[in-house]
Amino acid sequence: MYTVLTYFVTLFVIVISVFITLFFKNELERMFGEKKDVLAFHICNVVITLMASFAVHAVMTIYINGNE
């Protein structure tokens, strides 16, 4: 049961971080008027999402193992 909770919270954080980075991309495009896809943004998007998901997964795993 706790493992399912860990993965659910990790999935929730991944979704939130993707929406936040897409919002930032939209705001940057409005400010600077660049409409082309930028490879650097996509790489940063993946890195930020992975960092957030790994951090949440580690914290939730440590928390769950401490409660068992």
C-alpha positions as CSV (number, residue, x, y, z in Angstrom):
1,M,0.0,0.0,0.0
2,Y,2.8,2.4,0.9
3,T,4.6,1.7,-2.3
4,V,1.5,2.7,-4.3
5,L,1.4,5.9,-2.3
6,T,5.0,6.6,-3.1
7,Y,4.5,6.2,-6.8
8,F,1.3,8.2,-6.8
9,V,3.0,11.1,-5.1
10,T,5.9,10.9,-7.5
11,L,3.6,10.9,-10.5
12,F,1.7,13.9,-9.1
13,V,5.0,15.8,-8.8
14,I,6.1,14.9,-12.3
15,V,2.8,16.2,-13.7
16,I,3.0,19.5,-11.7
17,S,6.7,20.0,-12.8
18,V,5.8,19.5,-16.4
19,F,3.0,22.0,-16.3
20,I,5.2,24.5,-14.5
21,T,8.0,24.2,-17.1
22,L,5.5,24.5,-19.9
23,F,4.0,27.6,-18.3
24,F,7.5,29.1,-18.1
25,K,8.1,28.3,-21.7
26,N,4.9,30.0,-22.7
27,E,5.8,33.1,-20.7
28,L,9.3,33.3,-22.2
29,E,7.9,33.0,-25.7
30,R,5.5,35.9,-25.0
31,M,8.3,38.0,-23.6
32,F,10.9,37.4,-26.2
33,G,8.7,36.5,-29.2
34,E,10.6,33.3,-30.1
35,K,8.3,30.7,-31.6
36,K,10.9,28.1,-32.6
37,D,11.6,25.0,-30.6
38,V,14.7,25.3,-28.6
39,L,16.6,22.1,-27.8
40,A,18.0,23.6,-24.6
41,F,14.5,24.1,-23.2
42,H,13.5,20.5,-23.8
43,I,16.7,19.2,-22.2
44,C,16.2,21.5,-19.1
45,N,12.6,20.4,-19.0
46,V,13.6,16.7,-18.8
47,V,16.3,17.4,-16.2
48,I,14.0,19.5,-14.0
49,T,11.3,16.8,-14.2
50,L,13.7,14.0,-13.4
51,M,15.3,15.9,-10.5
52,A,11.9,16.6,-8.9
53,S,10.6,13.1,-9.4
54,F,13.8,11.4,-8.0
55,A,13.8,13.7,-5.0
56,V,10.2,13.1,-4.2
57,H,10.6,9.4,-4.7
58,A,13.6,9.3,-2.4
59,V,11.9,11.3,0.3
60,M,8.7,9.3,0.2
61,T,10.7,6.0,0.2
62,I,12.7,7.1,3.2
63,Y,9.5,8.2,4.9
64,I,7.7,5.0,4.2
65,N,10.6,2.8,5.3
66,G,10.8,4.8,8.5
67,N,7.1,4.2,9.3
68,E,7.2,0.4,8.7
